[in-house]
Amino acid sequence: MAPLVVIAVGLAIAVVIDVRSRRIPNVVTASMVVAGFGISAMGFGVTLAQAALGLLVGLAVLMPGHLIGATGAGDVKLLAAIGSLVGPSLALRVCLYSAVAGGVLAIAVAAHEVPQQVGDVAILLASGYSRGRALMLNVVSGASGLVGAGVAFVAVDVVPGIRPFVLALSAASLLYIAMSDLIPGLHRGEVDSNAIRQVVLIAAGIGTIVLFERALG
């Protein structure tokens, strides 16, 4: 139990600092290592030998990636610290599960973002913008999401209270864009003149939203 508490607290601190400063301080990982060996010395968790081996395995697994610039030094030290708490076998599993989770997350983000960004650029091109200007505006609009995330992070205590109003404003903005520009463009045949296909695609979009809403509760 004690190793899990140390890991949970250490990871929470590391994530917060990493998000804010893009680095994981040595004091965090070193404290986890000291706690790991201390817990082992008191007879809890893994043995001292397993803690030492877990530390070495954690370093060895991610060090090649760090040497070629694929992973940061903080990631290497963090896995080594976790290895000192759980031993070599679980350290390898942690690395494996992290890689799988990262791959799945990357695929999920790409599956969402790529079609959205392509659609945004297509709308701008259909509105008469040049390719360069359409790409530039798309990048600027995407960067505004970072600003919004920063504001939400700073005002985390205020967000729950204003969330209904933000969602209403966002939904109203999207409906306005759809009804004033996108749907008239469809009717003029500038994008797709097939009325049946238009209705089917709109219904598919609504059905997808309903499906995910039901699935996610």
C-alpha atoms as an extended CHARMM CRD file, in Angstrom:
* protein
*
       217  EXT
         1         1  MET       CA              0.0000000000        0.0000000000        0.0000000000  PROA      1               0.0000000000
         2         2  ALA       CA              2.7820000000        2.4270000000        0.9510000000  PROA      2               0.0000000000
         3         3  PRO       CA              4.5330000000        2.1940000000       -2.4630000000  PROA      3               0.0000000000
         4         4  LEU       CA              1.2450000000        2.9240000000       -4.2460000000  PROA      4               0.0000000000
         5         5  VAL       CA              0.6800000000        6.0280000000       -2.1120000000  PROA      5               0.0000000000
         6         6  VAL       CA              4.1910000000        7.3050000000       -2.8790000000  PROA      6               0.0000000000
         7         7  ILE       CA              3.6860000000        6.6280000000       -6.6030000000  PROA      7               0.0000000000
         8         8  ALA       CA              0.2920000000        8.3590000000       -6.6480000000  PROA      8               0.0000000000
         9         9  VAL       CA              1.5720000000       11.4490000000       -4.8430000000  PROA      9               0.0000000000
        10        10  GLY       CA              4.8060000000       11.5660000000       -6.8460000000  PROA      10              0.0000000000
        11        11  LEU       CA              3.0260000000       11.2110000000      -10.1760000000  PROA      11              0.0000000000
        12        12  ALA       CA              0.4760000000       13.8800000000       -9.2630000000  PROA      12              0.0000000000
        13        13  ILE       CA              3.2300000000       16.3540000000       -8.3660000000  PROA      13              0.0000000000
        14        14  ALA       CA              5.2500000000       15.4260000000      -11.4730000000  PROA      14              0.0000000000
        15        15  VAL       CA              2.2560000000       15.8940000000      -13.7930000000  PROA      15              0.0000000000
        16        16  VAL       CA              1.3700000000       19.3240000000      -12.3840000000  PROA      16              0.0000000000
        17        17  ILE       CA              4.9480000000       20.5870000000      -12.6000000000  PROA      17              0.0000000000
        18        18  ASP       CA              5.5030000000       19.0200000000      -16.0320000000  PROA      18              0.0000000000
        19        19  VAL       CA              2.3750000000       20.6660000000      -17.4420000000  PROA      19              0.0000000000
        20        20  ARG       CA              3.4020000000       24.0570000000      -16.0950000000  PROA      20              0.0000000000
        21        21  SER       CA              7.1460000000       24.0560000000      -16.7680000000  PROA      21              0.0000000000
        22        22  ARG       CA              7.7120000000       21.1530000000      -19.2080000000  PROA      22              0.0000000000
        23        23  ARG       CA             10.1630000000       19.4840000000      -16.8270000000  PROA      23              0.0000000000
        24        24  ILE       CA             10.1750000000       17.0590000000      -13.9020000000  PROA      24              0.0000000000
        25        25  PRO       CA             12.4760000000       18.2970000000      -11.1040000000  PROA      25              0.0000000000
        26        26  ASN       CA             15.1330000000       15.9550000000       -9.7410000000  PROA      26              0.0000000000
        27        27  VAL       CA             13.8350000000       16.5410000000       -6.2200000000  PROA      27              0.0000000000
        28        28  VAL       CA             10.5660000000       14.7910000000       -7.1170000000  PROA      28              0.0000000000
        29        29  THR       CA             12.1440000000       11.6750000000       -8.6250000000  PROA      29              0.0000000000
        30        30  ALA       CA             14.9320000000       11.5560000000       -6.0170000000  PROA      30              0.0000000000
        31        31  SER       CA             12.3650000000       11.7570000000       -3.2060000000  PROA      31              0.0000000000
        32        32  MET       CA             10.4590000000        8.8500000000       -4.7390000000  PROA      32              0.0000000000
        33        33  VAL       CA             13.6500000000        6.7900000000       -4.9460000000  PROA      33              0.0000000000
        34        34  VAL       CA             14.5730000000        7.5480000000       -1.3210000000  PROA      34              0.0000000000
        35        35  ALA       CA             11.0270000000        6.6640000000       -0.2550000000  PROA      35              0.0000000000
        36        36  GLY       CA             11.2070000000        3.4390000000       -2.2720000000  PROA      36              0.0000000000
        37        37  PHE       CA             14.4260000000        2.2520000000       -0.6340000000  PROA      37              0.0000000000
        38        38  GLY       CA             13.1840000000        3.4010000000        2.7660000000  PROA      38              0.0000000000
        39        39  ILE       CA              9.9730000000        1.4040000000        2.4210000000  PROA      39              0.0000000000
        40        40  SER       CA             11.9670000000       -1.6500000000        1.2970000000  PROA      40              0.0000000000
        41        41  ALA       CA             14.3720000000       -1.2700000000        4.2290000000  PROA      41              0.0000000000
        42        42  MET       CA             11.4090000000       -1.3090000000        6.6300000000  PROA      42              0.0000000000
        43        43  GLY       CA             10.2180000000       -4.5900000000        5.1450000000  PROA      43              0.0000000000
        44        44  PHE       CA              7.2850000000       -3.2920000000        3.1100000000  PROA      44              0.0000000000
        45        45  GLY       CA              6.8180000000       -3.7200000000       -0.6290000000  PROA      45              0.0000000000
        46        46  VAL       CA              9.7090000000       -5.1670000000       -2.6100000000  PROA      46              0.0000000000
        47        47  THR       CA             13.0860000000       -6.1640000000       -1.2100000000  PROA      47              0.0000000000
        48        48  LEU       CA             16.1030000000       -3.8680000000       -1.3440000000  PROA      48              0.0000000000
        49        49  ALA       CA             17.5970000000       -5.9560000000       -4.1480000000  PROA      49              0.0000000000
        50        50  GLN       CA             14.3900000000       -5.7270000000       -6.1750000000  PROA      50              0.0000000000
        51        51  ALA       CA             14.2090000000       -1.9730000000       -5.5500000000  PROA      51              0.0000000000
        52        52  ALA       CA             17.7770000000       -1.5350000000       -6.8400000000  PROA      52              0.0000000000
        53        53  LEU       CA             17.0830000000       -3.7530000000       -9.8510000000  PROA      53              0.0000000000
        54        54  GLY       CA             13.8240000000       -1.9240000000      -10.5590000000  PROA      54              0.0000000000
        55        55  LEU       CA             15.7250000000        1.3750000000      -10.5140000000  PROA      55              0.0000000000
        56        56  LEU       CA             18.2610000000        0.0570000000      -13.0240000000  PROA      56              0.0000000000
        57        57  VAL       CA             15.5570000000       -1.4450000000      -15.2690000000  PROA      57              0.0000000000
        58        58  GLY       CA             13.6610000000        1.8560000000      -15.2920000000  PROA      58              0.0000000000
        59        59  LEU       CA             16.8030000000        3.6790000000      -16.3610000000  PROA      59              0.0000000000
        60        60  ALA       CA             17.7850000000        1.0790000000      -18.9560000000  PROA      60              0.0000000000
        61        61  VAL       CA             14.3760000000        0.8480000000      -20.6530000000  PROA      61              0.0000000000
        62        62  LEU       CA             13.9500000000        4.5460000000      -21.4860000000  PROA      62              0.0000000000
        63        63  MET       CA             17.6020000000        5.5960000000      -21.7270000000  PROA      63              0.0000000000
        64        64  PRO       CA             17.9630000000        4.6400000000      -25.4400000000  PROA      64              0.0000000000
        65        65  GLY       CA             14.9460000000        6.8100000000      -26.2690000000  PROA      65              0.0000000000
        66        66  HSD       CA             16.4660000000        9.6900000000      -24.3250000000  PROA      66              0.0000000000
        67        67  LEU       CA             19.7890000000        9.3440000000      -26.1390000000  PROA      67              0.0000000000
        68        68  ILE       CA             18.0920000000        9.7810000000      -29.5220000000  PROA      68              0.0000000000
        69        69  GLY       CA             15.9050000000       12.6170000000      -28.2630000000  PROA      69              0.0000000000
        70        70  ALA       CA             12.6140000000       10.7170000000      -28.1950000000  PROA      70              0.0000000000
        71        71  THR       CA             12.0400000000       10.9770000000      -24.4280000000  PROA      71              0.0000000000
        72        72  GLY       CA             13.0020000000       13.5300000000      -21.8130000000  PROA      72              0.0000000000
        73        73  ALA       CA             15.4340000000       12.9530000000      -18.9720000000  PROA      73              0.0000000000
        74        74  GLY       CA             12.5970000000       13.4890000000      -16.5020000000  PROA      74              0.0000000000
        75        75  ASP       CA             10.6650000000       10.5850000000      -18.0210000000  PROA      75              0.0000000000
        76        76  VAL       CA             13.6710000000        8.2950000000      -17.6220000000  PROA      76              0.0000000000
        77        77  LYS       CA             14.2030000000        9.2760000000      -13.9870000000  PROA      77              0.0000000000
        78        78  LEU       CA             10.4870000000        9.0110000000      -13.2310000000  PROA      78              0.0000000000
        79        79  LEU       CA             10.2910000000        5.4290000000      -14.5160000000  PROA      79              0.0000000000
        80        80  ALA       CA             13.4540000000        4.5990000000      -12.5730000000  PROA      80              0.0000000000
        81        81  ALA       CA             11.8520000000        6.0260000000       -9.4130000000  PROA      81              0.0000000000
        82        82  ILE       CA              8.7250000000        3.9500000000      -10.0070000000  PROA      82              0.0000000000
        83        83  GLY       CA             10.9380000000        0.8950000000      -10.5520000000  PROA      83              0.0000000000
        84        84  SER       CA             12.5420000000        1.4120000000       -7.1480000000  PROA      84              0.0000000000
        85        85  LEU       CA              9.0730000000        1.2350000000       -5.6210000000  PROA      85              0.0000000000
        86        86  VAL       CA              7.5950000000       -1.7240000000       -7.5180000000  PROA      86              0.0000000000
        87        87  GLY       CA             10.5860000000       -3.7870000000       -8.6610000000  PROA      87              0.0000000000
        88        88  PRO       CA             11.8720000000       -4.7490000000      -12.1330000000  PROA      88              0.0000000000
        89        89  SER       CA              8.9220000000       -6.8170000000      -13.3460000000  PROA      89              0.0000000000
        90        90  LEU       CA              6.2830000000       -4.1800000000      -12.6800000000  PROA      90              0.0000000000
        91        91  ALA       CA              8.6080000000       -1.4480000000      -13.9780000000  PROA      91              0.0000000000
        92        92  LEU       CA              8.6700000000       -3.2200000000      -17.3490000000  PROA      92              0.0000000000
        93        93  ARG       CA              4.8730000000       -3.5460000000      -17.2890000000  PROA      93              0.0000000000
        94        94  VAL       CA              4.4580000000        0.1290000000      -16.4470000000  PROA      94              0.0000000000
        95        95  CYS       CA              6.6300000000        1.0650000000      -19.4210000000  PROA      95              0.0000000000
        96        96  LEU       CA              4.6990000000       -1.2690000000      -21.7110000000  PROA      96              0.0000000000
        97        97  TYR       CA              1.2640000000       -0.1110000000      -20.6040000000  PROA      97              0.0000000000
        98        98  SER       CA              2.3600000000        3.5290000000      -20.8840000000  PROA      98              0.0000000000
        99        99  ALA       CA              3.5260000000        2.9720000000      -24.4550000000  PROA      99              0.0000000000
       100       100  VAL       CA              0.2440000000        1.2570000000      -25.3900000000  PROA      100             0.0000000000
       101       101  ALA       CA             -1.8230000000        3.9820000000      -23.7190000000  PROA      101             0.0000000000
       102       102  GLY       CA              0.2040000000        6.6760000000      -25.4790000000  PROA      102             0.0000000000
       103       103  GLY       CA             -0.2860000000        4.9880000000      -28.8420000000  PROA      103             0.0000000000
       104       104  VAL       CA             -4.0310000000        4.6330000000      -28.3280000000  PROA      104             0.0000000000
       105       105  LEU       CA             -4.2730000000        8.2730000000      -27.2560000000  PROA      105             0.0000000000
       106       106  ALA       CA             -2.3050000000        9.4030000000      -30.3080000000  PROA      106             0.0000000000
       107       107  ILE       CA             -4.6100000000        7.4300000000      -32.6260000000  PROA      107             0.0000000000
       108       108  ALA       CA             -7.7030000000        8.8220000000      -30.8790000000  PROA      108             0.0000000000
       109       109  VAL       CA             -6.4600000000       12.3940000000      -31.1710000000  PROA      109             0.0000000000
       110       110  ALA       CA             -5.5380000000       11.9140000000      -34.8370000000  PROA      110             0.0000000000
       111       111  ALA       CA             -8.9110000000       10.3080000000      -35.6010000000  PROA      111             0.0000000000
       112       112  HSD       CA            -10.6370000000       13.3530000000      -34.1390000000  PROA      112             0.0000000000
       113       113  GLU       CA             -8.3520000000       16.1980000000      -35.1560000000  PROA      113             0.0000000000
       114       114  VAL       CA             -7.3510000000       15.2680000000      -38.7100000000  PROA      114             0.0000000000
       115       115  PRO       CA            -10.9070000000       15.1460000000      -40.1450000000  PROA      115             0.0000000000
       116       116  GLN       CA            -11.8350000000       18.2850000000      -38.2130000000  PROA      116             0.0000000000
       117       117  GLN       CA             -8.8470000000       20.2760000000      -39.4660000000  PROA      117             0.0000000000
       118       118  VAL       CA             -9.3280000000       19.0480000000      -43.0470000000  PROA      118             0.0000000000
       119       119  GLY       CA            -12.9830000000       20.0720000000      -42.8490000000  PROA      119             0.0000000000
       120       120  ASP       CA            -12.0820000000       23.5170000000      -41.4890000000  PROA      120             0.0000000000
       121       121  VAL       CA             -9.6000000000       24.1210000000      -44.3050000000  PROA      121             0.0000000000
       122       122  ALA       CA            -12.1260000000       22.8890000000      -46.8820000000  PROA      122             0.0000000000
       123       123  ILE       CA            -14.7130000000       25.3600000000      -45.5810000000  PROA      123             0.0000000000
       124       124  LEU       CA            -12.2280000000       28.2330000000      -45.8170000000  PROA      124             0.0000000000
       125       125  LEU       CA            -11.1980000000       27.2170000000      -49.3330000000  PROA      125             0.0000000000
       126       126  ALA       CA            -14.8630000000       27.0470000000      -50.3720000000  PROA      126             0.0000000000
       127       127  SER       CA            -15.3070000000       30.5620000000      -48.9760000000  PROA      127             0.0000000000
       128       128  GLY       CA            -12.6840000000       31.9160000000      -51.3730000000  PROA      128             0.0000000000
       129       129  TYR       CA             -9.5480000000       31.9570000000      -49.2290000000  PROA      129             0.0000000000
       130       130  SER       CA             -6.2130000000       30.9710000000      -50.7480000000  PROA      130             0.0000000000
       131       131  ARG       CA             -4.5370000000       27.7840000000      -49.5150000000  PROA      131             0.0000000000
       132       132  GLY       CA             -1.8690000000       29.6750000000      -47.5870000000  PROA      132             0.0000000000
       133       133  ARG       CA             -4.3650000000       31.9770000000      -45.8920000000  PROA      133             0.0000000000
       134       134  ALA       CA             -6.7210000000       29.0970000000      -45.1050000000  PROA      134             0.0000000000
       135       135  LEU       CA             -3.9110000000       27.1400000000      -43.4460000000  PROA      135             0.0000000000
       136       136  MET       CA             -2.7490000000       30.2140000000      -41.5120000000  PROA      136             0.0000000000
       137       137  LEU       CA             -6.2630000000       30.9520000000      -40.2230000000  PROA      137             0.0000000000
       138       138  ASN       CA             -6.6890000000       27.3070000000      -39.2600000000  PROA      138             0.0000000000
       139       139  VAL       CA             -3.4540000000       27.3960000000      -37.2500000000  PROA      139             0.0000000000
       140       140  VAL       CA             -4.5140000000       30.6300000000      -35.5370000000  PROA      140             0.0000000000
       141       141  SER       CA             -7.9340000000       29.2210000000      -34.6470000000  PROA      141             0.0000000000
       142       142  GLY       CA             -6.3210000000       26.0580000000      -33.3000000000  PROA      142             0.0000000000
       143       143  ALA       CA             -3.8850000000       28.0760000000      -31.1890000000  PROA      143             0.0000000000
       144       144  SER       CA             -6.8120000000       29.8720000000      -29.5840000000  PROA      144             0.0000000000
       145       145  GLY       CA             -7.6940000000       26.5400000000      -27.9860000000  PROA      145             0.0000000000
       146       146  LEU       CA             -4.4540000000       26.7470000000      -25.9910000000  PROA      146             0.0000000000
       147       147  VAL       CA             -5.4890000000       30.1600000000      -24.7150000000  PROA      147             0.0000000000
       148       148  GLY       CA             -8.8810000000       28.7720000000      -23.7260000000  PROA      148             0.0000000000
       149       149  ALA       CA             -7.2540000000       25.8390000000      -21.9400000000  PROA      149             0.0000000000
       150       150  GLY       CA             -4.9800000000       28.2290000000      -20.0580000000  PROA      150             0.0000000000
       151       151  VAL       CA             -7.9010000000       30.4000000000      -18.9750000000  PROA      151             0.0000000000
       152       152  ALA       CA             -9.8570000000       27.3240000000      -17.8570000000  PROA      152             0.0000000000
       153       153  PHE       CA             -6.8540000000       26.0630000000      -15.8950000000  PROA      153             0.0000000000
       154       154  VAL       CA             -6.3860000000       29.3820000000      -14.1000000000  PROA      154             0.0000000000
       155       155  ALA       CA            -10.1260000000       29.7940000000      -13.4290000000  PROA      155             0.0000000000
       156       156  VAL       CA            -10.7580000000       26.1620000000      -12.5010000000  PROA      156             0.0000000000
       157       157  ASP       CA            -12.8690000000       27.1470000000       -9.4850000000  PROA      157             0.0000000000
       158       158  VAL       CA            -15.1130000000       29.3900000000      -11.5910000000  PROA      158             0.0000000000
       159       159  VAL       CA            -15.6070000000       27.0380000000      -14.5700000000  PROA      159             0.0000000000
       160       160  PRO       CA            -18.3500000000       24.7870000000      -13.0880000000  PROA      160             0.0000000000
       161       161  GLY       CA            -20.5680000000       27.7790000000      -12.4220000000  PROA      161             0.0000000000
       162       162  ILE       CA            -20.2860000000       29.2870000000      -15.8960000000  PROA      162             0.0000000000
       163       163  ARG       CA            -20.1340000000       26.0160000000      -17.8490000000  PROA      163             0.0000000000
       164       164  PRO       CA            -23.8360000000       26.0550000000      -18.8810000000  PROA      164             0.0000000000
       165       165  PHE       CA            -23.4510000000       29.5620000000      -20.3220000000  PROA      165             0.0000000000
       166       166  VAL       CA            -20.2270000000       28.6760000000      -22.1660000000  PROA      166             0.0000000000
       167       167  LEU       CA            -21.8310000000       25.5640000000      -23.6790000000  PROA      167             0.0000000000
       168       168  ALA       CA            -24.9180000000       27.5510000000      -24.7090000000  PROA      168             0.0000000000
       169       169  LEU       CA            -22.7620000000       30.2270000000      -26.3710000000  PROA      169             0.0000000000
       170       170  SER       CA            -20.6620000000       27.6080000000      -28.1670000000  PROA      170             0.0000000000
       171       171  ALA       CA            -23.7090000000       25.7010000000      -29.4110000000  PROA      171             0.0000000000
       172       172  ALA       CA            -25.3610000000       28.9290000000      -30.5730000000  PROA      172             0.0000000000
       173       173  SER       CA            -22.2100000000       29.9720000000      -32.4520000000  PROA      173             0.0000000000
       174       174  LEU       CA            -21.9850000000       26.6290000000      -34.2590000000  PROA      174             0.0000000000
       175       175  LEU       CA            -25.6910000000       26.7310000000      -35.1640000000  PROA      175             0.0000000000
       176       176  TYR       CA            -25.3070000000       30.2680000000      -36.4980000000  PROA      176             0.0000000000
       177       177  ILE       CA            -22.3480000000       29.2880000000      -38.6950000000  PROA      177             0.0000000000
       178       178  ALA       CA            -24.1820000000       26.2130000000      -39.9770000000  PROA      178             0.0000000000
       179       179  MET       CA            -27.4430000000       28.0290000000      -40.7630000000  PROA      179             0.0000000000
       180       180  SER       CA            -25.9500000000       31.2170000000      -42.1920000000  PROA      180             0.0000000000
       181       181  ASP       CA            -23.1280000000       29.7580000000      -44.2850000000  PROA      181             0.0000000000
       182       182  LEU       CA            -22.7920000000       25.9630000000      -44.4850000000  PROA      182             0.0000000000
       183       183  ILE       CA            -26.4050000000       24.9380000000      -45.1490000000  PROA      183             0.0000000000
       184       184  PRO       CA            -27.0020000000       27.7200000000      -47.7430000000  PROA      184             0.0000000000
       185       185  GLY       CA            -23.7910000000       26.5930000000      -49.4500000000  PROA      185             0.0000000000
       186       186  LEU       CA            -25.1700000000       23.0610000000      -49.6630000000  PROA      186             0.0000000000
       187       187  HSD       CA            -28.4280000000       24.3180000000      -51.1540000000  PROA      187             0.0000000000
       188       188  ARG       CA            -26.5340000000       26.3110000000      -53.7750000000  PROA      188             0.0000000000
       189       189  GLY       CA            -24.6780000000       23.1590000000      -54.7490000000  PROA      189             0.0000000000
       190       190  GLU       CA            -21.2700000000       24.6770000000      -53.9880000000  PROA      190             0.0000000000
       191       191  VAL       CA            -20.2380000000       21.7360000000      -51.7980000000  PROA      191             0.0000000000
       192       192  ASP       CA            -22.5730000000       18.8280000000      -52.5210000000  PROA      192             0.0000000000
       193       193  SER       CA            -25.7100000000       19.1480000000      -54.6380000000  PROA      193             0.0000000000
       194       194  ASN       CA            -27.0910000000       15.7050000000      -53.7520000000  PROA      194             0.0000000000
       195       195  ALA       CA            -29.9260000000       16.4350000000      -51.2990000000  PROA      195             0.0000000000
       196       196  ILE       CA            -30.3270000000       12.8150000000      -50.1790000000  PROA      196             0.0000000000
       197       197  ARG       CA            -26.6460000000       12.5100000000      -49.3410000000  PROA      197             0.0000000000
       198       198  GLN       CA            -26.8170000000       15.7830000000      -47.4060000000  PROA      198             0.0000000000
       199       199  VAL       CA            -29.7050000000       14.5410000000      -45.2710000000  PROA      199             0.0000000000
       200       200  VAL       CA            -28.0460000000       11.1570000000      -44.6890000000  PROA      200             0.0000000000
       201       201  LEU       CA            -24.7710000000       12.7570000000      -43.5750000000  PROA      201             0.0000000000
       202       202  ILE       CA            -26.5190000000       15.2440000000      -41.2720000000  PROA      202             0.0000000000
       203       203  ALA       CA            -28.5810000000       12.4050000000      -39.7540000000  PROA      203             0.0000000000
       204       204  ALA       CA            -25.3950000000       10.3470000000      -39.3260000000  PROA      204             0.0000000000
       205       205  GLY       CA            -23.7880000000       13.2300000000      -37.4490000000  PROA      205             0.0000000000
       206       206  ILE       CA            -26.7840000000       13.5930000000      -35.1360000000  PROA      206             0.0000000000
       207       207  GLY       CA            -26.9110000000        9.8310000000      -34.6160000000  PROA      207             0.0000000000
       208       208  THR       CA            -23.2240000000        9.7500000000      -33.7010000000  PROA      208             0.0000000000
       209       209  ILE       CA            -23.7440000000       12.4330000000      -31.0590000000  PROA      209             0.0000000000
       210       210  VAL       CA            -26.7370000000       10.5840000000      -29.5940000000  PROA      210             0.0000000000
       211       211  LEU       CA            -24.8080000000        7.2760000000      -29.6010000000  PROA      211             0.0000000000
       212       212  PHE       CA            -21.8500000000        8.7090000000      -27.7220000000  PROA      212             0.0000000000
       213       213  GLU       CA            -24.1310000000       10.5560000000      -25.3120000000  PROA      213             0.0000000000
       214       214  ARG       CA            -25.8980000000        7.2840000000      -24.4530000000  PROA      214             0.0000000000
       215       215  ALA       CA            -22.6290000000        5.3300000000      -24.2540000000  PROA      215             0.0000000000
       216       216  LEU       CA            -20.9400000000        7.8550000000      -21.9730000000  PROA      216             0.0000000000
       217       217  GLY       CA            -24.0060000000        8.2600000000      -19.7960000000  PROA      217             0.0000000000
